[in-house]
Amino acid sequence: MKYDVIIIGAGPGGIFSAYELMQKRPDLKVAVFEAGQSLEKRKCPIDGDKVKSCIRCKTCAIMNGFGGAGAFSDGKYNITNDFGGTLYEYIGKEKAIKLMEYVDGINMAHGGEGTKMYSTAGSEFKKICMQNKLTLLNASVRHLGTDINYVVLENLYAEMKDAMDFYFMTPVRSIEALEEGYRVHYDNGQADCTCCIVSVGRSGSKWMEETCRSMNIPTCSNRVDLGVRVELPAAIFSHLTDQLYESKIVYRTEKFEDNVRTFCMNPHGIVVNENTNGIVTVNGHSFEDPAKKTDNTNFALLVSKHFSEPFRDSNGYGESIARLSNMLGGGVIVQRFGDLERGRRSNRKRIEEGTVRPTLDATPGDLSLVLPKRILDGIIEMIYALDRIAPGTANDDTLLYGVEVKFYNMEVKLDENLESNYHNLFIIGDGSGVTHSLSHASASGVYVAGKVMERL
Ligand SMILES: Cc1cc2nc3c(=O)[nH]c(=O)nc-3n(C[C@H](O)[C@H](O)[C@H](O)COP(=O)(O)OP(=O)(O)OC[C@H]3O[C@@H](n4cnc5c(N)ncnc54)[C@H](O)[C@@H]3O)c2cc1C
């Protein structure tokens, strides 16, 4: 089989590369190889009844398949260079924003129209945050919601499926550089192409590392973010979430001068389990559908850990801490803030008596046995800092779920075309270590499609 372009991975990065090529160069023969299922077959067996926890499926329906890790996400497309990746360092700030807006336009044309765009521009909260030693980062946020995000993916797939070849449940095992182009090897065969776009996301991080090692593609080690997910009554944060939806707030701790930041805010949302390489961590969602809204808001508080030589395995460090919480709690641990402050484990009775109804059935426990002191101290300081702009955040009944871990791929050395040291081998999205978000990953896909079209 010979293609002009092979795309490895059908997450946002891969999808937007493929979509752009289909739109602008329908003459090109394109194939997309994806380790997971097509969208409609992606079903996590955890139903809270018969299957309560992860049964380690061959491919994780949450992380793999058409739509990638973002398929069941909250669908928050943050249009900003302030967070979500460092795409701008490769392609320039203006171009990066333009591409994110372009992606937004495509989402709007495929079922996203009518969803709200929030913005921090001109918000009075910037000043209030500053007065309380907090920094509100700049962003425009398109909130599709888990339900509309799914509809957009369905519509994109419907348009793309006959214009190119999709190979689902077909993980690519290796890439071979040919004299002209590349050969990708999978379990039952191989396919050749002139240009190859690799977009394997976070779930493909180990494969990406191996591929870079075997092909001598230079990389550098990266970071891991660790913390908890906070759940509290939606009313406490409503003044912020009604206006901004998602506020990315950074606090510099007094004790260690570490930065703690809010991440992935879900007004009226739910807290969920996330499975990464068999380790259960915590995350959050919210829905556009009013019927699915809860009385709670959740968000993560994260601290970034960067490591220096000789230690390179930042993800391994994060995994070990997550494993510790899984060992103690059988999965995710939940603790009342009041119990954490009093140095005692939470139990079901105290949580049931509390005023915040948990939206995830997690094991009551003690997060101080899991998270390193420095990280936990930073989180506690930030909760009190947030309490000054959203009184009630530091209430005893505020729930903390742990651990939340954001794994990052090691950064692959790429040039301004997002091209590796191999001609016509492009590496994009979260798998490249350059992006960590839907908007940046999608934008990197559109960008590289442009580069491919220049070559073919
Ligand atoms: C629960 C959850 C909620 C999130 N919410 C948000 C949010 O609201 N906003 C936001 O900006 N970001 C969010 N994110 C992050 C966001 O989903 C990712 O940044 C984004 O999906 C990255 O896109 P990608 O295409 O680079 O990689 P991915 O989406 O990870 O897609 C990579 C794809 O490649 C496939 N693959 C991997 N290895 C191979 C291989 N060897 N061969 C073939 N296929 C392979 C995988 O199966 C996967 O489908 C969330 C993530 C999760 C898990």
The ligand as an SDF file (V2000), in Angstrom:
LIG
                    3D

 53 58  0  0  0  0  0  0  0  0999 V2000
  -10.4460   13.2760   30.4750 C   0  0  0  0  0  0  0  0  0  0  0  0
   -9.6820   14.3300   29.7200 C   0  0  0  0  0  0  0  0  0  0  0  0
  -10.1970   15.6070   29.6170 C   0  0  0  0  0  0  0  0  0  0  0  0
   -9.5130   16.5920   28.9080 C   0  0  0  0  0  0  0  0  0  0  0  0
  -10.0890   17.8400   28.7930 N   0  0  0  0  0  0  0  0  0  0  0  0
   -9.4770   18.7830   28.0480 C   0  0  0  0  0  0  0  0  0  0  0  0
  -10.0860   20.0420   27.8250 C   0  0  0  0  0  0  0  0  0  0  0  0
  -11.2170   20.3050   28.2270 O   0  0  0  0  0  0  0  0  0  0  0  0
   -9.3890   20.9660   27.1120 N   0  0  0  0  0  0  0  0  0  0  0  0
   -8.1460   20.7230   26.5980 C   0  0  0  0  0  0  0  0  0  0  0  0
   -7.5810   21.6040   25.9620 O   0  0  0  0  0  0  0  0  0  0  0  0
   -7.5670   19.5200   26.7540 N   0  0  0  0  0  0  0  0  0  0  0  0
   -8.1940   18.5570   27.4650 C   0  0  0  0  0  0  0  0  0  0  0  0
   -7.5970   17.3190   27.6240 N   0  0  0  0  0  0  0  0  0  0  0  0
   -6.3230   17.0850   26.9380 C   0  0  0  0  0  0  0  0  0  0  0  0
   -6.5850   16.8330   25.4620 C   0  0  0  0  0  0  0  0  0  0  0  0
   -7.5190   15.7920   25.3080 O   0  0  0  0  0  0  0  0  0  0  0  0
   -5.2860   16.5130   24.7430 C   0  0  0  0  0  0  0  0  0  0  0  0
   -4.3930   17.6010   24.9230 O   0  0  0  0  0  0  0  0  0  0  0  0
   -5.5150   16.2890   23.2470 C   0  0  0  0  0  0  0  0  0  0  0  0
   -6.4340   15.2440   23.0460 O   0  0  0  0  0  0  0  0  0  0  0  0
   -4.1970   15.9730   22.5550 C   0  0  0  0  0  0  0  0  0  0  0  0
   -4.4490   15.6300   21.2130 O   0  0  0  0  0  0  0  0  0  0  0  0
   -3.4540   14.6870   20.3880 P   0  0  0  0  0  0  0  0  0  0  0  0
   -4.0750   14.4850   19.0680 O   0  0  0  0  0  0  0  0  0  0  0  0
   -2.1070   15.2430   20.4650 O   0  0  0  0  0  0  0  0  0  0  0  0
   -3.3960   13.3210   21.2060 O   0  0  0  0  0  0  0  0  0  0  0  0
   -4.5260   12.3180   21.6870 P   0  0  0  0  0  0  0  0  0  0  0  0
   -5.8330   13.0030   21.8030 O   0  0  0  0  0  0  0  0  0  0  0  0
   -4.0000   11.6240   22.8640 O   0  0  0  0  0  0  0  0  0  0  0  0
   -4.6540   11.2820   20.4730 O   0  0  0  0  0  0  0  0  0  0  0  0
   -3.6320   10.4090   20.1520 C   0  0  0  0  0  0  0  0  0  0  0  0
   -4.2240    9.1860   19.4580 C   0  0  0  0  0  0  0  0  0  0  0  0
   -3.1510    8.3950   18.9500 O   0  0  0  0  0  0  0  0  0  0  0  0
   -3.4560    7.0180   19.1490 C   0  0  0  0  0  0  0  0  0  0  0  0
   -2.1940    6.2700   19.1830 N   0  0  0  0  0  0  0  0  0  0  0  0
   -1.2580    6.2610   20.1690 C   0  0  0  0  0  0  0  0  0  0  0  0
   -0.2250    5.4630   19.8120 N   0  0  0  0  0  0  0  0  0  0  0  0
   -0.5150    4.9770   18.5830 C   0  0  0  0  0  0  0  0  0  0  0  0
    0.1720    4.0950   17.6990 C   0  0  0  0  0  0  0  0  0  0  0  0
    1.3690    3.5810   17.9780 N   0  0  0  0  0  0  0  0  0  0  0  0
   -0.4310    3.7750   16.5260 N   0  0  0  0  0  0  0  0  0  0  0  0
   -1.6540    4.2820   16.2060 C   0  0  0  0  0  0  0  0  0  0  0  0
   -2.3400    5.1230   17.0260 N   0  0  0  0  0  0  0  0  0  0  0  0
   -1.7690    5.4640   18.1910 C   0  0  0  0  0  0  0  0  0  0  0  0
   -4.2140    6.9760   20.4470 C   0  0  0  0  0  0  0  0  0  0  0  0
   -5.0250    5.8260   20.5060 O   0  0  0  0  0  0  0  0  0  0  0  0
   -5.0250    8.2840   20.4070 C   0  0  0  0  0  0  0  0  0  0  0  0
   -6.3080    8.0720   19.8890 O   0  0  0  0  0  0  0  0  0  0  0  0
   -8.2580   16.3070   28.3140 C   0  0  0  0  0  0  0  0  0  0  0  0
   -7.7280   15.0180   28.4240 C   0  0  0  0  0  0  0  0  0  0  0  0
   -8.4250   14.0200   29.0990 C   0  0  0  0  0  0  0  0  0  0  0  0
   -7.8540   12.6470   29.2020 C   0  0  0  0  0  0  0  0  0  0  0  0
  1  2  1  0
  2  3  1  0
  2 52  2  0
  3  4  2  0
  4  5  1  0
  4 50  1  0
  5  6  2  0
  6  7  1  0
  6 13  1  0
  7  8  2  0
  7  9  1  0
  9 10  1  0
 10 11  2  0
 10 12  1  0
 12 13  2  0
 13 14  1  0
 14 15  1  0
 14 50  1  0
 15 16  1  0
 16 17  1  0
 16 18  1  0
 18 19  1  0
 18 20  1  0
 20 21  1  0
 20 22  1  0
 22 23  1  0
 23 24  1  0
 24 25  2  0
 24 26  1  0
 24 27  1  0
 27 28  1  0
 28 29  2  0
 28 30  1  0
 28 31  1  0
 31 32  1  0
 32 33  1  0
 33 34  1  0
 33 48  1  0
 34 35  1  0
 35 36  1  0
 35 46  1  0
 36 37  1  0
 36 45  1  0
 37 38  2  0
 38 39  1  0
 39 40  1  0
 39 45  2  0
 40 41  1  0
 40 42  2  0
 42 43  1  0
 43 44  2  0
 44 45  1  0
 46 47  1  0
 46 48  1  0
 48 49  1  0
 50 51  2  0
 51 52  1  0
 52 53  1  0
M  END
$$$$
